[in-house]
């Protein structure tokens, strides 16, 4: 069985590799609209910071219980997760419908977010991360913005038969899954109010006292509720669209996540006695089937498919210039990596359920890789040909302003994030050495 710890290093590699490639591609796409440049920067930086956080988490898991001082990595992991969360929450301010369209608002709001994330990371560090979960409250505004955009353009598509509006609702739905995919798989558990018991067990097992504090409890429940509402809203919206426009791939993805959340909720209810054993006596182990299901649904969505959603947005919505010869080979690397991650994950899932020998699974992976490499060019062409920037749609609606900003001003945000991350890591090193 593939364990949670074995997936974290893979996640670190995936996040770091895809973020570096996306930032390189973005740097070579200087002719894009300001909106595309800013969204690409934030997506890439968010993946990069989260990849660093997963790297620290991998080191913690590898050396836990061996007498190694891990305070620096614990502080670094938690602080980087805070920064990446704030960066991710910034995306709906600019994509798919930017509410920041003046040069002054872009500069002030983004600068304010950087300052807020820095102050929050420092404060949480000084309070030993007792109120870590309260940072999830920041996702309330992104949720409201994304749902509003989703229903506005979904309604336009269905009532006015506006096919171009689909790009907007599709993009909003993808960002919702990217931000709240994990919580979407808990929608039924949140609905029947059993998530708190799992949080309590996790706190006892990990020794994370932060989960016992009210601010963290409020933040955790808010984001879980947002995720639950998101998958229900997407399910209703996509079924409504399918009734008039027919079934499409995104509907299948949404219903699959909804089904996973339903099965997970039933499974969670079935193991409540095991969950509560931590509070009553000694923590009992989950059944092997439950661990397999959790690792390859919720965990796979977090560690593997979330960065792939970000890369799909970057390529399919033409945020980077993937048509140029200079960028085409690197874009192909992204596509091949996406295919390899999906195929290897599915083979691991098969190997967890069935007693497949390692040599057989390796042979299956080799065959799948050969098939996907053969399809890579066709998939690449389809992604590029169907790619259309969201900014094109907004310009056609006369709803996208072109602020007076130079490329240097737009790139200043990336530099500021880089400086902040380095400063926070140095602060973690100093603080962990003092306490």
N, C-alpha and C positions, 0 to 999 in steps of 0.2 A: 504494500500500500504506500502510495506517495504521501508524505507527511507535509504538514504546513511549513516546517522549517526548510524542507527541501525545495519549496517553491519560492521562498523569499530571495535567495541568491539569484535565481532565474529572473525574478521580477526586477531586481536591481540592474542586471545586465540589460534587460529589455528596455527599461525606462531610460537608462543612461545612453544606450546606443541610439535609440530612436530620437531622443531629445537632441543629441549632438548632430545627427544627420539632418533633422528638421531645421535646426538653427543654421547649419551650413547652407542648406537649400534656400532658406529665407534670405541669407546674406547675399546670395547670387540672384535674388529676384527683386532688384531695387526699383523696378518700374511698376510695382503693384500699388494699388490704392492704399492710402494711409490705414484704412480699416483692416485690410488684409495683413499689412505689415505688423500692426499692433497685436492682432489676434494671434498671428504666427509666433511672435515673440513670447507672448504670455503662455501659449500652449507649450512651446519648447522649454521655456524656463521652469514652468510648473512640473513638467516631466523630469527635467534635470534635477531639481531640488528634491523631488520625491524619490528619484533614483538614488541620490546620496543618502536620503533617510533610510531607504531599504538596505543600502550597503551597511550602514551602521547597525541596523537591526540584524542583519546576517551575522555580523561579528559578535553581537551580543548573544545570539542563539548558539554560535559555534563555541564560545568560551564560557558560557554560563555554568556555574558550579565547579569551575576548575581553579578557583582562587585568584583569578585575574581581576584587576581593578577595571571595571567597565563603566564607571561614572561618566567619563567623558563621552563615551558612545551613547549612553542613555540620554544625557543632556542634549547631545547633538541630534540624535534621532527625533526626540520630541520637539525640539526647536525647529528643525527642518520640516517636520510635518505641519507645524503651525504656519510657517512661511508658505509652503506649497499649497496649503488649504486656502490661504488668503489670495494667492495668485489665481487659483482655480475659480474662486468666487468672483474674481474680477472679469472673467471671460464673458458672462451674460451682459455686462455693461456695454460690451462692444460687438458681440456676436450672438445670434444672427441679426439682431436689430440694435444698432448702437444708440444708446440714450446720451452718450457723450459725443457731441459732434462739434463743439467749439474748442479751439486751441487752448483757451484758458481752462475750461472744465476738464479737458483731457489731462493737462499738466497738473492741475490742483488735485483732482480726484485720485489720479494714479500716484502722485507724490504722497497724498494723505494715506493711501492704502499701504504704501511702503513704510511710512512712519508708524502706522498702527500695527502692522505685522511685527516690526522691530520691537516696539514697546511691549507688545503682548508676549513675544518670545522671551524678552528679558524679565518681565514680571512673572511669567510662569516658571522660569528658571529659579528666581529668587524665592518663590513660594513652593518649591519642590513639586510643581505641576499638580498641585492639589485641585485646581479648578480647570484642568486641561480641557474637559468636555464643553465648557461654556463657549469656546471659540466656534462651535458649530452653529451658533445663533446667526452668524454672518451669512449663512446660506438661505435665510428666509427671503431676502430681497432678490437674489438670483432666481429662486424658485418662482416667485411672483412674476418676474420679468419673462422667464422662459415659457411659463404656462400661458401668459397673455399673448405672447407672440405666436405660440403654437395654435391657439384657438382662433386668433384673428385670421391667420393665413389658411388654416384648415377650412374655416367657414367660407373664405373667399374662393377657395378651390372648388368646394362642393356646390355652393349656391351660384357662383358666377362662372363656373367651368373654367377657372383660370389655372391652367396647367403650371405656369411659372410660379404660382404661389406655393406649390408643393415643395419647392426647394427650401423655402423659409420654414414651414412647419416640420419638414424632415430634419433640418438642421437643429431646430429647437428641441425636437425629440431626442436626437443623438446626444446633444449636450446634457440633457436631463439624465440620460442613462449613464453618460460618462461621470457626472457628478454624484449621482445617487444610486448607481447600480447595485452596490452592496446592500443598501437599505431596502431597495426594491425586492430583494430576495427574502426580506424579513416582513413583508407587508402583512401576512396573515398573523404572524406571531405578535406584531405590534397591535393589530386590530383586536386580538383576544387578550392583550395585556399580559404577555408572559416574557417579554424581552427583559424586563427588570431582573428576573430571576437568573437569566443567563449572564447579565452584567455582574450580578453579585457573585456568581461562581467564578467568572473570569477574574474579578478583583481579588478573590481569595487565593486562587491558584497563582496569579502573577504577583501578588503582594502589592498591587496598585491601590493604595488607599484613596487615590483621587476619586474613584468611582463612588465612594461613600459620601461625598460632599454634595450638597444640594445643587450648587451651580453646575457641576459636571452632569448631574442627573438630568437637570433641565435641558442642557445642551444636547445630550445624547438622545433624549426623547423627542426633542424638536426635530432633529435631523432624521430620526427613524420615522416620525410621522410624515415629514416631507417626502421621504422616499416612498412610503406607502401610498400617499396621495398621488405621487407622480406616476406610478405604474398603473394605478386605477384610471387616472385621467388619460394616459396614453392608450390604454386598452379600450376605453370607451370611444376615444377620438378615432383610433384606427379602425375599429369595427364600424363606426358610423361612415367613415370614408370608404371602407370596403363594400358597404351596402350599395353605394352608388358608383364607385370607380373600379371595384374588383380587388382581389387579393394581391398583395405585393410583399416583397421581402421584408420590409420593415414591420409590417403587421405580424409576420411569423416570428420575428425577433422579440417583439413586445409580448406576444402571447406566450412565447417560450419562457421569458422571464416571469410572467404572471403565473405560469404553471409551476415553475421552480419555487416561487414564493408560496404557492398553495401547498405543494408537497412538503416543503421545508417547515411550514407552520404546523402541519399534522405531525411530522416527525419530531419537531420541538416539543409539542404537547405530549407525545408518547414517552419522551425521556425526562419529563419534569422531575420524577422521583430521583433520578440520577443527578440532575442539576441541583436539587435541594439537599442532596447528601452532603455537600460541602458545608452547608449551614448547620446541619444537624449532627453529623458524625465525621466521617472521612470521605474525601472526594472519590467517588467511584468513577471508573473509566466508562466512556461512551461505548456503545456497540460498534464493532468494526464497520458495519454497513453505514451507520450514521456518520462516522468520520470520513468515509469515502465520499459519501454524498456531499457533505459540507465542503470538503477540500476541492472537489471538482465542479462545484456550482458557484458558491459565493467567493471562495478563494481564487478560483480560476478567473472569475470576472474581475476581481480586484487586481490581481497580479499580472494577468496576461492580456485580457481583452480591453481593459480600460485604455492602456496606451495605444492599442490598435485602433480604437475608436478615434482617438486624437489624431493618429496618422491618416485615417480615412478622411477625417474632416479636412486636414491640410491638403491632401491630394485631390479628393473628389470635389471640394468646393474651391479649388484653384487658388488657394492661399499662396502657394509657391508656384513658380513658373516651371512646371514639370514637362512642358512641351519642348523646351530648349534642349539642344544636344548636350550642352554643358551639364544640365541637371538630370538628363534622362537615365544615365547609368546609375546614379545614386538613388533616384526614385525607384529603379528596379530592385535595388538592394532592399529598400523598405518593403516592396511587394513580396519579394522572396522570403524575407524575414517573417512577414505576417503569415504567409502560407506555412512555413516551417513551424512556427509557434503553434498554430492551430492544429496541424497534423500531429506533432509530437505530443501535444496535450491530449488529443483524442486517443492516441496509442497508449499513453500512460493510464488513461481512464479504462481502456479495455484490459490492460494488464492488471489493474487493481481488482476488477470484477472476476476475471478469468485467470486460471493458472497458466498463463502463456510464458514459455521460457524466454530468457533474455535474448537468445540468439534469434528466435522467431520474431520477437518484437523489433529487433534491429533490422531484420530482413524486410519486415513490413514497412518500417520507416524509410528504408532505402528506396523501396518501390514507390511509396507515396511522394518522396522527394523527387524522384525521376519524373513522375507524372506531373507534379506541380511545376517543375522547371519547364516541361513541355508546354504547359498552359500559361506560363508566366507572361509571355509576350501578349497573348490574347487578353488576359486580365488587365495588363498594364494599359493596352490600347483602349479597352473599354472604360477604365477609370479616367483616363485622360480625356477621351472623347466626350464622356458624359459630364466631365467637370465644368462647372460654371460658377463663377464667383457670386457670392451673395451680394456684393457691392453692385454688380451689374443689375440685379433685380431692383435694388433700392434706388439706383440712379434712374432707372426707367420709371419709377414711381415718383421721382423728384423728392425723395425723402432722405437723401444722403448729402450732407454738407461736405465741402472740401475745405478744411481749415487751413489757415496759413501756417504750415509747419514744414520744416525741412527734414530730410532724412536723418540728419544729425540729431535733431530734437527727438525723433521717434526712437533712435538707437540709444539715446541717453537712458531710457528706462531699463534696458538690458544691462547697461553698465552699472546703474544704481543697484539693481538686484544682485549682481555679482559682488559688488562691494559689501552689501548688506550680509550676504551669505558668508563671505570670508570673515567679516567682523563677528558674526554670531558664533561661528566655529571657533575662532580665537577666544571669544568670551567663555564658551563652554569649556575650553581647555584650561583657562586660568581659574574659572570658578570651581571646576571639578578637582583641581589640584589644591585649592585652598580649604574647602570644606572637609 
